[in-house]
């Protein structure tokens, strides 16, 4: 899982991110958060971003966390 987060969604500390990146980073929030606990240089949220980035980051981050926690159960 951490490899996928690094491969698809590595956050650079000195790059400014817009709303589209907020969606992408929000989707990978659980994976990047776990990576940030393991490695010191990993960010799970961009430091330089727009307001739209924050809005979409939190919307998709919450949806991603909810699906990560509650999405594993199957009804049979």
VEXLO-194043 format. One line per 8 residues: number of its first residue (from 1); their letters; for each residue x negated, y, z negated of N, C-alpha, C, O, CB. Coordinates in steps of 0.1 Angstrom, whole numbers, plus 5000, padded with zeros to 4 digits. Glycine has a CB too. Example, Ala and Ser with C-alpha at 12.3 -4.5 7.8 and 13.67 -1.06 7.14 Angstrom:
<pts>
1 = AS = 4868/4943/4922/4877/4955/4922/4868/4967/4922/4858/4967/4915/4887/4955/4910 ~ 4872/4978/4929/4863/4989/4929/4871/5000/4921/4866/5011/4920/4859/4994/4943 .
</pts>
This chain:
<pts>
1 = XXXXXXXX = 4992/4988/5000/5000/5000/5000/4991/5013/5000/4994/5022/5007/5009/5000/4988 ~ 4981/5013/4992/4973/5025/4991/4965/5027/5004/4963/5039/5008/4962/5023/4980 ~ 4962/5016/5011/4956/5018/5024/4965/5025/5034/4960/5033/5042/4951/5004/5030 ~ 4978/5021/5034/4987/5027/5043/4989/5042/5040/4989/5050/5049/5001/5020/5042 ~ 4989/5046/5027/4990/5060/5024/4978/5067/5028/4979/5079/5033/4991/5061/5009 ~ 4966/5061/5027/4954/5068/5032/4954/5069/5047/4950/5079/5052/4942/5060/5027 ~ 4958/5059/5054/4958/5058/5068/4967/5068/5074/4964/5075/5084/4960/5044/5073 ~ 4980/5069/5069/4990/5076/5075/4992/5090/5069/4997/5099/5076/5003/5069/5075 .
9 = XXXXXXXX = 4988/5092/5057/4992/5105/5050/4982/5110/5040/4985/5112/5029/5005/5103/5043 ~ 4970/5111/5045/4959/5117/5036/4960/5132/5036/4960/5138/5047/4945/5112/5041 ~ 4961/5138/5024/4963/5153/5023/4950/5160/5021/4942/5156/5012/4973/5156/5011 ~ 4947/5169/5030/4934/5177/5029/4936/5189/5020/4946/5195/5021/4930/5181/5043 ~ 4927/5191/5011/4929/5202/5001/4928/5216/5007/4934/5225/5001/4918/5201/4990 ~ 4922/5218/5018/4920/5232/5023/4929/5235/5035/4927/5245/5042/4906/5235/5027 ~ 4938/5226/5039/4947/5228/5050/4960/5233/5045/4965/5229/5035/4948/5215/5058 ~ 4966/5243/5053/4980/5248/5049/4990/5239/5056/4989/5237/5069/4981/5263/5053 .
17 = XXXXXXXX = 5000/5235/5049/5010/5225/5054/5023/5232/5055/5027/5241/5047/5011/5213/5046 ~ 5031/5228/5065/5045/5234/5068/5055/5224/5064/5053/5214/5058/5046/5239/5082 ~ 5068/5227/5068/5079/5219/5064/5078/5205/5069/5082/5195/5062/5092/5225/5070 ~ 5073/5203/5081/5072/5189/5087/5063/5180/5078/5066/5169/5076/5067/5190/5101 ~ 5052/5186/5074/5043/5179/5065/5050/5176/5052/5047/5166/5045/5030/5186/5063 ~ 5059/5185/5047/5066/5182/5035/5074/5170/5035/5075/5162/5026/5074/5194/5031 ~ 5081/5168/5047/5089/5155/5049/5079/5143/5048/5082/5134/5041/5096/5156/5062 ~ 5068/5144/5055/5059/5132/5056/5053/5130/5042/5052/5118/5038/5048/5135/5066 .
25 = XXXXXXXX = 5048/5140/5035/5042/5138/5022/5052/5134/5012/5049/5126/5003/5035/5151/5018 ~ 5064/5138/5013/5075/5134/5004/5078/5119/5005/5080/5112/4996/5087/5142/5006 ~ 5078/5114/5018/5080/5100/5020/5070/5091/5014/5072/5080/5010/5081/5097/5035 ~ 5057/5096/5014/5046/5088/5009/5043/5092/4994/5032/5089/4990/5034/5090/5018 ~ 5052/5099/4988/5049/5104/4974/5045/5092/4964/5035/5093/4957/5061/5111/4969 ~ 5053/5081/4964/5049/5070/4954/5035/5065/4957/5027/5062/4948/5059/5059/4955 ~ 5032/5063/4970/5019/5057/4973/5008/5066/4970/4998/5063/4964/5019/5053/4988 ~ 5009/5079/4974/4999/5089/4971/4997/5092/4957/4986/5095/4952/5002/5102/4979 .
33 = XXXXXXXX = 5008/5091/4949/5007/5093/4935/4999/5082/4928/4990/5085/4920/5021/5094/4928 ~ 5001/5070/4932/4993/5058/4927/4979/5060/4931/4970/5058/4923/4999/5045/4933 ~ 4976/5064/4944/4963/5066/4948/4956/5077/4940/4944/5076/4937/4962/5070/4963 ~ 4963/5088/4936/4957/5099/4929/4954/5095/4914/4945/5100/4908/4967/5111/4928 ~ 4960/5085/4909/4957/5079/4896/4944/5071/4897/4937/5070/4887/4968/5071/4891 ~ 4942/5064/4908/4930/5056/4910/4918/5064/4914/4907/5061/4908/4933/5045/4920 ~ 4919/5073/4923/4908/5080/4929/4909/5095/4925/4921/5100/4925/4908/5079/4944 ~ 4898/5101/4922/4899/5115/4917/4901/5125/4929/4907/5136/4926/4885/5119/4911 .
41 = XXXXXXXX = 4897/5123/4941/4898/5132/4951/4911/5132/4959/4912/5140/4969/4886/5130/4961 ~ 4920/5123/4956/4933/5122/4963/4943/5131/4958/4945/5132/4946/4937/5107/4962 ~ 4950/5138/4967/4961/5147/4963/4975/5140/4967/4976/5133/4977/4960/5160/4971 ~ 4985/5142/4958/4998/5137/4962/5007/5148/4966/5018/5146/4971/5004/5129/4950 ~ 5003/5161/4964/5010/5172/4970/5000/5182/4974/4989/5184/4967/5020/5178/4959 ~ 5002/5189/4985/4993/5199/4991/4992/5211/4982/5002/5215/4976/4997/5203/5005 ~ 4980/5216/4981/4978/5228/4972/4981/5241/4980/4986/5250/4974/4963/5229/4968 ~ 4980/5241/4993/4983/5253/5001/4994/5249/5010/4992/5242/5020/4970/5258/5009 .
49 = XXXXXXXX = 5006/5255/5008/5018/5251/5015/5028/5262/5016/5027/5272/5009/5024/5238/5010 ~ 5038/5260/5024/5049/5270/5026/5060/5267/5016/5060/5256/5010/5054/5271/5040 ~ 5070/5276/5015/5082/5273/5006/5090/5261/5012/5095/5253/5005/5090/5286/5005 ~ 5091/5261/5025/5099/5250/5032/5092/5237/5029/5099/5227/5028/5100/5253/5047 ~ 5079/5237/5028/5072/5224/5025/5077/5219/5011/5080/5207/5010/5056/5227/5025 ~ 5077/5228/5002/5081/5224/4988/5096/5219/4988/5098/5209/4981/5080/5236/4978 ~ 5105/5225/4995/5118/5221/4996/5119/5207/5002/5125/5198/4996/5127/5230/5004 ~ 5113/5205/5013/5114/5192/5020/5106/5181/5012/5110/5169/5012/5109/5193/5034 .
57 = XXXXXXXX = 5095/5185/5006/5087/5176/4998/5095/5170/4987/5095/5158/4985/5074/5183/4993 ~ 5102/5179/4979/5110/5174/4968/5122/5166/4973/5126/5156/4966/5114/5185/4959 ~ 5129/5170/4983/5141/5162/4988/5136/5148/4992/5142/5138/4987/5147/5170/5000 ~ 5127/5147/5001/5122/5134/5006/5114/5126/4995/5114/5114/4995/5114/5136/5018 ~ 5108/5134/4986/5101/5127/4975/5110/5120/4966/5108/5109/4962/5092/5137/4967 ~ 5121/5127/4962/5132/5121/4954/5138/5109/4961/5140/5098/4954/5142/5131/4949 ~ 5142/5111/4973/5148/5099/4981/5138/5088/4982/5142/5076/4981/5152/5104/4995 ~ 5125/5090/4984/5115/5080/4985/5114/5073/4971/5113/5060/4971/5102/5086/4989 .
65 = XXXXXXXX = 5113/5080/4960/5112/5074/4947/5125/5066/4944/5123/5055/4938/5110/5085/4936 ~ 5136/5071/4947/5149/5063/4945/5149/5050/4953/5153/5040/4948/5161/5071/4948 ~ 5145/5051/4965/5144/5038/4973/5133/5029/4969/5135/5017/4970/5143/5042/4988 ~ 5122/5035/4964/5111/5026/4959/5116/5019/4946/5112/5007/4944/5099/5035/4956 ~ 5124/5025/4938/5128/5019/4925/5140/5010/4927/5141/4999/4922/5131/5030/4915 ~ 5150/5015/4934/5163/5008/4935/5165/5001/4948/5175/4994/4950/5174/5018/4933 ~ 5156/5002/4958/5158/4996/4971/5154/4982/4973/5156/4976/4983/5151/5004/4981 ~ 5149/4975/4962/5144/4962/4964/5155/4951/4961/5153/4939/4965/5133/4959/4954 .
73 = XXXX = 5166/4955/4956/5176/4945/4953/5185/4942/4965/5188/4951/4973/5185/4950/4941 ~ 5189/4929/4966/5198/4925/4977/5211/4920/4971/5211/4913/4960/5191/4914/4986 ~ 5222/4923/4977/5235/4918/4973/5238/4906/4982/5238/4907/4994/5246/4929/4974 ~ 5240/4894/4976/5243/4883/4984/5257/4877/4981/5261/4867/4986/5233/4872/4982 .
</pts>
